Amino acid sequence: MFHEGFVLSSAAIARQTTNAVVPALIIRGVHEQLLGGLHPSIFLKRHWHKLPLLIRGAIPDYSDLLDLRALISIAASGECESRLILCNDGQYELVHGPLRRGLFRDLPPRNWTLLVHGINHVSRPARDLLSRFSFLPHARLDDLMVSYAAPGGGVGPHVDSYDVFLLQGSGKRRWQVSKQSDLEPVADSPLRILRSFRPAGSCDVACGDMLYLPPHYAHNGVALEPCFTYSIGFSAPEYQELKSQFLAYLDDHIRIDGRYRDPQLAIPAHSGEISNDMIAKTADTLSRIKWKHSTVVDFLGRYLSEPKPHIVLRPPPNPTYTEFAKRARNEGIELHPALPLLFRGSYAFINGEAFKITPSERTGIVALADNRRLSGPQVRKAGGALRTFYDWYGNCFLCVGKWGPT
């Protein structure tokens, strides 16, 4: 059984089994089915980054996004990052994609897992699933990972540094969770498996159930039968990474002219010693490197809107503006599935670039950033943003109609 802090929705009480969370907090009134009756604001205050949440029937009558054959096809194509993990007597073997189709014919009937990242880049149903989580900022969303596990399959006990929602598809899986302080991994393992895992509780999940885990909660999921699991991850960059990227950004955007000079140089007492004068002049010069609040906004907008390295944008044949506008007003537009569109103040950010927003463009660009798609009537109300949308279309940042494949 799970320890305190786990919560069931009121609708789940009738479905409790011997694996149910105890004690269960019954929520009166249904606000959001996805969160088990919790209003998103309550979920954020009570659970986000704080406590796990188990939700029975988060998406009732849920249907898998794709079948195993389709998942293998994507893993073999190289369109998405993929991994195959096999476990034998506690020893894990990791194979990185693209994965040969024939590899799956030779797999044992148990103890293996196929993981495919970024399914939302190639699947409309996956993007529709992510849209259910729009109460969370797009700047934090990573991607949707799909895992298929044979009975006994899993990736071992581990800990993630980000928030994740684990939605169960077809089949059943058993989750064990622990808020342990010992997070030391096994040495010389291809995966970051915990050396010591002491579960505080467990539950069995079925299709439509969902488990939310904050960062640094140790967990282990094992398939009780062939099953799909959908991981909606929300990334959080390390401050060390932010520092490195910000310094690189400053290097690209700040210039200090001139060259070091010492016209009053005196004979040093020691030729090998760095002089006080050189240290002082260098410190004074480097102190001229300054940034403002707007500098940080511009950096974050560019950094957070940058697509992952393996994403390749292939611009379409560029129609005239008149042709584009006519189609967009009739069919609507949609962002490239791998590109977040972010905004702050009078700037929009996409594909690592910053764009100044004029007052006439703001309504349309903000609507596209929030919803990722605009219908034909919404495009007609977008005003001056249509010209910018045309430029973005030419750069493959968005498409007319809906992004394929479906």
Sequence and secondary structure as in RCSB ss.txt:
>XXXX:A:sequence
MFHEGFVLSSAAIARQTTNAVVPALIIRGVHEQLLGGLHPSIFLKRHWHKLPLLIRGAIPDYSDLLDLRALISIA
ASGECESRLILCNDGQYELVHGPLRRGLFRDLPPRNWTLLVHGINHVSRPARDLLSRFSFLPHARLDDLMVSYAA
PGGGVGPHVDSYDVFLLQGSGKRRWQVSKQSDLEPVADSPLRILRSFRPAGSCDVACGDMLYLPPHYAHNGVALE
PCFTYSIGFSAPEYQELKSQFLAYLDDHIRIDGRYRDPQLAIPAHSGEISNDMIAKTADTLSRIKWKHSTVVDFL
GRYLSEPKPHIVLRPPPNPTYTEFAKRARNEGIELHPALPLLFRGSYAFINGEAFKITPSERTGIVALADNRRLS
GPQVRKAGGALRTFYDWYGNCFLCVGKWGPT
>XXXX:A:secstr
   TT    GGGGGG  TT  SS     S S GGGTT  HHHHHHHTTTT  EEETTSSTT   SS HHHHHHHH
HHTSS EEEEEEETTEEEEEESS  GGGGGG  SSSEEEEE  GGGT HHHHHHHHTTTTS GGGEEEEEEEEE 
TT    SB  SSEEEEEE SS EEEEEE  S   B TT SS  BSS   SEEEEE TT EEEE TT EEEEEESS
SEEEEEEEE    HHHHHHHHHHHHHHH    S    TT    S TTS  HHHHHHHHHHHTT    HHHHHHHH
HHHHT   TT          HHHHHHHHHHH EEE TT   EEETTEEEETTEEEE  HHHHHHHHHHHHHSEE 
HHHHHT TTHHHHHHHHHHTTSEEES  S  
